[in-house]
Each structure stands twice: as C-alpha cells, then as structure tokens.
Amino acid sequence: MKRLATLSAGLILGSPALAMAAEHSAGYRGIGQLYFSAMAAVLIYGVYDAFGKTAMYIMAPIILIGLYMMLPEN
C-alpha cells in the first residue's frame, strides 16, 4: 500500500515537470480545433432543428469553412 501511495504521489507531483516539457512556441491550434468542432456540431444541429434537413445541407459546409478560417495560427 505504501508503494502505491508513493507511486501516486510521484506521478501527481511529477506531472507539472512533464507539462513544462513542451516548447514555449507551442500553439493553440489543437485545442482550438476541439473547441470549434464542438461549436460546429451545436450550430449545425441548431440549423437542422430550426430549418430542416435541406437548410442543414446548405449551411453545414459554410459553418465548417467559417470556423476553420477562425482557427488560430501555429
């Protein structure tokens, strides 16, 4: 049990050092893609719910292209 507690404490206290291992020039494009993907799903579903399937087929590419253009640079 002591070994498990020691291992858990080592992993928890060692994780900030692992977080600092990334270069300082790392960008926000990855987290931005996740955020904008969730936002696109909500917007596309809202168009489908409000206006129907035909409007969704027209607006989905416009929403996706618009959100892709808003992604931050690397």
C-alpha positions as CSV (number, residue, x, y, z in Angstrom):
1,M,0.0,0.0,0.0
2,K,2.9,2.3,0.8
3,R,4.4,1.7,-2.7
4,L,1.0,2.6,-4.3
5,A,0.8,5.8,-2.3
6,T,4.4,6.7,-3.2
7,L,3.9,6.0,-6.9
8,S,0.7,8.1,-6.9
9,A,2.4,11.0,-5.1
10,G,5.3,10.8,-7.5
11,L,3.1,10.9,-10.5
12,I,1.0,13.7,-9.2
13,L,4.0,15.8,-8.1
14,G,6.0,14.9,-11.3
15,S,3.2,15.9,-13.7
16,P,4.0,19.7,-13.6
17,A,7.5,18.9,-14.8
18,L,6.1,16.9,-17.7
19,A,3.7,19.8,-18.5
20,M,6.7,22.1,-18.8
21,A,8.4,19.8,-21.3
22,A,6.5,21.4,-24.3
23,E,8.3,24.1,-26.2
24,H,7.4,27.6,-25.5
25,S,6.4,28.2,-29.1
26,A,3.5,25.6,-28.9
27,G,0.3,27.0,-30.4
28,Y,-3.3,26.8,-29.6
29,R,-4.4,25.2,-32.9
30,G,-5.2,21.7,-31.4
31,I,-7.4,23.0,-28.5
32,G,-9.0,25.4,-30.9
33,Q,-9.9,22.6,-33.3
34,L,-11.6,20.7,-30.5
35,Y,-13.5,23.8,-29.3
36,F,-14.6,24.8,-32.8
37,S,-15.6,21.2,-33.7
38,A,-17.9,21.1,-30.7
39,M,-19.2,24.6,-31.6
40,A,-19.8,23.5,-35.2
41,A,-21.8,20.4,-34.1
42,V,-24.1,22.6,-32.0
43,L,-24.6,25.2,-34.8
44,I,-25.3,22.6,-37.4
45,Y,-27.8,20.8,-35.2
46,G,-29.4,24.1,-34.5
47,V,-29.8,24.8,-38.2
48,Y,-31.3,21.3,-38.6
49,D,-33.7,21.7,-35.7
50,A,-34.9,25.2,-36.8
51,F,-34.9,25.0,-40.6
52,G,-34.8,21.3,-41.6
53,K,-32.5,18.9,-43.4
54,T,-32.2,20.9,-46.7
55,A,-31.0,24.0,-44.9
56,M,-28.6,22.0,-42.9
57,Y,-27.1,20.5,-46.1
58,I,-26.6,24.1,-47.4
59,M,-25.3,25.6,-44.1
60,A,-23.0,22.8,-42.8
61,P,-20.2,23.5,-45.3
62,I,-20.5,27.2,-44.7
63,I,-20.3,26.8,-40.9
64,L,-17.3,24.4,-41.2
65,I,-15.4,26.6,-43.6
66,G,-16.1,29.7,-41.5
67,L,-14.9,28.1,-38.3
68,Y,-11.8,26.6,-40.0
69,M,-10.9,30.1,-41.1
70,M,-11.2,31.3,-37.5
71,L,-8.6,28.8,-36.1
72,P,-5.5,30.4,-34.5
73,E,-2.2,30.2,-36.3
74,N,0.5,27.8,-35.1
